């Protein structure tokens, strides 16, 4: 029995050290060297302070800022510790009620807007953490943001155009807009005291 137990324990300890200590350490070092920004969480800094990550959405509610995709995380929106969707099916009355409430809120915030409401502005994603909205979702909000900030719609539209991310590698996904980056550009372009919430 001892002859079998000793090599098994030796192999267990050896593999534990290799896969539990050495391998993670090597990957962490390689990641930090090759992709330093991503390895640190893709943090976004403004005026010397970390204000978020380019990979995780934030809750913006001020009419003078662009709003992101709804988040179903609990207990607060965009909670990275509780990444999840609502898990409501397409025929669930609760989902239909939630979507209608979001449509009503968008229309109440900008009653003169006659554009169709983009689907990503009223439905939460599977992760609940999306930092991007569609280009249509950004354009839909141009009138409200321009009016709240006292800017021309064309100036706000130009900011949206300059902050579009193309398809990944030219063919994956759809063009999109990072809401935090767009709002930072918006804040930098005006002297208005509007702040992110």
C-alpha positions as CSV (number, residue, x, y, z in Angstrom):
1,X,0.0,0.0,0.0
2,X,2.8,2.5,0.9
3,X,4.4,1.8,-2.5
4,X,1.2,3.0,-4.2
5,X,0.5,5.9,-1.8
6,X,3.9,7.6,-2.0
7,X,3.9,8.1,-5.8
8,X,0.3,9.2,-5.8
9,X,0.9,11.8,-3.1
10,X,4.1,13.0,-4.8
11,X,2.2,13.4,-8.1
12,X,-0.7,15.2,-6.3
13,X,1.7,17.7,-4.7
14,X,3.7,18.2,-7.9
15,X,0.6,18.8,-10.1
16,X,-0.9,21.1,-7.4
17,X,2.2,23.3,-7.5
18,X,2.4,23.3,-11.3
19,X,-1.3,23.9,-12.0
20,X,-2.2,25.8,-8.9
21,X,0.8,28.1,-8.5
22,X,3.3,28.1,-11.4
23,X,0.8,28.1,-14.3
24,X,-1.5,30.9,-13.0
25,X,1.6,33.0,-12.1
26,X,3.0,32.5,-15.6
27,X,-0.3,33.4,-17.3
28,X,-0.7,36.5,-15.0
29,X,2.8,37.7,-15.9
30,X,2.3,37.0,-19.6
31,X,-1.1,38.8,-19.6
32,X,0.3,41.8,-17.8
33,X,3.3,42.0,-20.2
34,X,1.3,41.5,-23.4
35,X,-2.0,43.1,-22.6
36,X,-1.4,45.5,-19.6
37,X,-4.6,47.5,-20.1
38,X,-6.9,44.4,-20.3
39,X,-5.1,42.6,-17.5
40,X,-5.8,45.6,-15.2
41,X,-9.5,45.5,-16.0
42,X,-9.6,48.0,-19.0
43,X,-10.0,50.8,-16.4
44,X,-11.1,54.3,-17.5
45,X,-9.6,57.3,-15.8
46,X,-10.9,60.8,-15.7
47,X,-9.0,63.7,-14.1
48,X,-6.7,61.2,-12.4
49,X,-9.5,59.0,-10.9
50,X,-10.7,55.6,-12.0
51,X,-14.4,56.1,-12.9
52,X,-15.2,52.7,-14.5
53,X,-14.2,50.1,-17.0
54,X,-14.7,50.2,-20.7
55,X,-16.0,46.6,-20.4
56,X,-18.8,47.2,-17.8
57,X,-21.8,49.5,-18.3
58,X,-22.8,52.1,-15.8
59,X,-26.2,53.5,-14.9
60,X,-26.7,57.0,-16.4
61,X,-30.0,58.7,-15.7
62,X,-29.4,62.4,-16.3
63,X,-31.2,63.5,-19.4
64,X,-28.0,65.4,-20.5
65,X,-26.1,62.1,-20.8
66,X,-26.5,59.0,-23.0
67,X,-28.2,56.1,-21.3
68,X,-27.0,52.5,-21.7
69,X,-28.8,49.3,-22.2
70,X,-31.0,48.3,-19.2
71,X,-29.4,45.9,-16.7
72,X,-31.2,43.2,-14.8
73,X,-28.5,42.6,-12.2
74,X,-29.4,42.7,-8.5
75,X,-29.5,44.5,-6.2
76,X,-28.3,47.3,-8.4
77,X,-28.0,47.8,-12.1
78,X,-24.6,46.9,-13.7
79,X,-23.4,44.9,-10.6
80,X,-20.4,42.9,-11.9
81,X,-20.7,40.6,-8.8
82,X,-24.2,39.5,-9.9
83,X,-23.9,39.3,-13.7
84,X,-27.1,37.9,-15.1
85,X,-30.1,38.5,-17.3
86,X,-33.7,38.6,-16.3
87,X,-34.2,35.1,-17.6
88,X,-37.7,36.1,-18.7
89,X,-39.0,34.4,-21.8
90,X,-40.3,36.3,-24.8
91,X,-44.0,35.5,-23.9
92,X,-43.7,36.3,-20.2
93,X,-46.1,39.1,-19.3
94,X,-43.5,40.5,-16.8
95,X,-41.0,41.0,-19.7
96,X,-43.6,42.7,-21.9
97,X,-44.6,45.0,-19.0
98,X,-40.9,45.9,-18.3
99,X,-40.3,46.7,-21.9
100,X,-43.4,48.8,-22.2
101,X,-42.3,50.7,-19.0
102,X,-38.9,51.4,-20.6
103,X,-40.5,52.6,-23.8
104,X,-42.8,54.9,-21.9
105,X,-39.8,56.3,-19.9
106,X,-37.9,57.0,-23.1
107,X,-40.8,58.7,-24.7
108,X,-41.5,60.7,-21.6
109,X,-37.9,61.9,-21.5
110,X,-38.1,63.0,-25.2
111,X,-41.8,63.5,-26.2
112,X,-41.0,65.1,-29.6
113,X,-38.9,62.1,-30.7
114,X,-40.7,60.2,-33.4
115,X,-38.0,57.7,-34.2
116,X,-38.7,54.0,-33.5
117,X,-37.2,52.9,-30.2
118,X,-34.2,50.7,-30.7
119,X,-34.6,47.3,-29.1
120,X,-31.3,47.5,-27.2
121,X,-32.6,50.5,-25.2
122,X,-35.5,48.5,-23.8
123,X,-34.1,45.0,-23.3
124,X,-31.5,43.8,-20.9
125,X,-28.7,41.6,-22.1
126,X,-27.8,38.1,-20.8
127,X,-24.9,39.6,-18.7
128,X,-26.6,42.8,-17.6
129,X,-23.2,44.5,-18.0
130,X,-23.2,45.7,-21.6
131,X,-21.0,48.9,-21.9
132,X,-22.2,49.5,-25.5
133,X,-25.4,50.5,-27.2
134,X,-26.2,50.2,-30.9
135,X,-25.5,53.2,-33.2
136,X,-29.3,53.5,-33.6
137,X,-29.6,53.6,-29.8
138,X,-27.2,56.5,-29.6
139,X,-28.8,58.4,-32.5
140,X,-32.2,57.9,-30.8
141,X,-31.0,59.9,-27.8
142,X,-29.3,62.8,-29.7
143,X,-32.3,65.1,-29.5
144,X,-32.8,64.7,-25.7
145,X,-29.1,65.0,-24.9
146,X,-28.7,68.1,-27.1
147,X,-31.8,69.8,-25.6
148,X,-30.7,69.1,-22.0
149,X,-27.2,70.3,-22.6
150,X,-28.1,73.3,-24.7
151,X,-26.1,72.0,-27.7
152,X,-27.0,71.6,-31.3
153,X,-28.2,68.2,-32.4
154,X,-25.6,68.2,-35.2
155,X,-22.8,68.7,-32.6
156,X,-24.1,65.8,-30.5
157,X,-24.6,63.6,-33.6
158,X,-20.9,64.4,-34.6
159,X,-19.8,63.1,-31.2
160,X,-21.7,59.9,-31.7
161,X,-20.2,59.5,-35.2
162,X,-16.7,60.0,-33.8
163,X,-17.2,57.4,-31.0
164,X,-18.5,54.5,-33.1
165,X,-16.6,51.2,-32.7
166,X,-16.5,49.2,-35.9
167,X,-17.2,45.5,-36.2
168,X,-14.5,43.4,-34.6
169,X,-12.0,42.4,-37.3
170,X,-14.3,44.0,-39.8
171,X,-16.9,41.3,-39.9
172,X,-17.9,40.2,-36.3
173,X,-20.8,41.8,-34.6
174,X,-22.4,45.2,-35.3
175,X,-21.0,48.8,-35.1
176,X,-21.6,50.0,-31.5
177,X,-21.0,52.9,-29.2
178,X,-19.3,52.7,-25.8
179,X,-21.6,54.8,-23.5
180,X,-19.0,55.8,-20.9
181,X,-16.5,57.0,-23.6
182,X,-19.3,58.9,-25.4
183,X,-20.5,60.6,-22.1
184,X,-16.9,61.5,-21.2
185,X,-16.5,63.1,-24.6
186,X,-19.8,64.9,-24.1
187,X,-18.8,66.2,-20.7
188,X,-15.4,67.4,-22.2
189,X,-17.1,69.2,-25.1
190,X,-19.3,71.5,-22.9
191,X,-18.8,73.5,-19.7
192,X,-22.2,72.3,-18.4
193,X,-22.1,71.0,-14.8
194,X,-24.0,67.8,-15.7
195,X,-22.4,64.9,-13.9
196,X,-22.6,61.1,-14.3
197,X,-24.8,59.4,-11.8
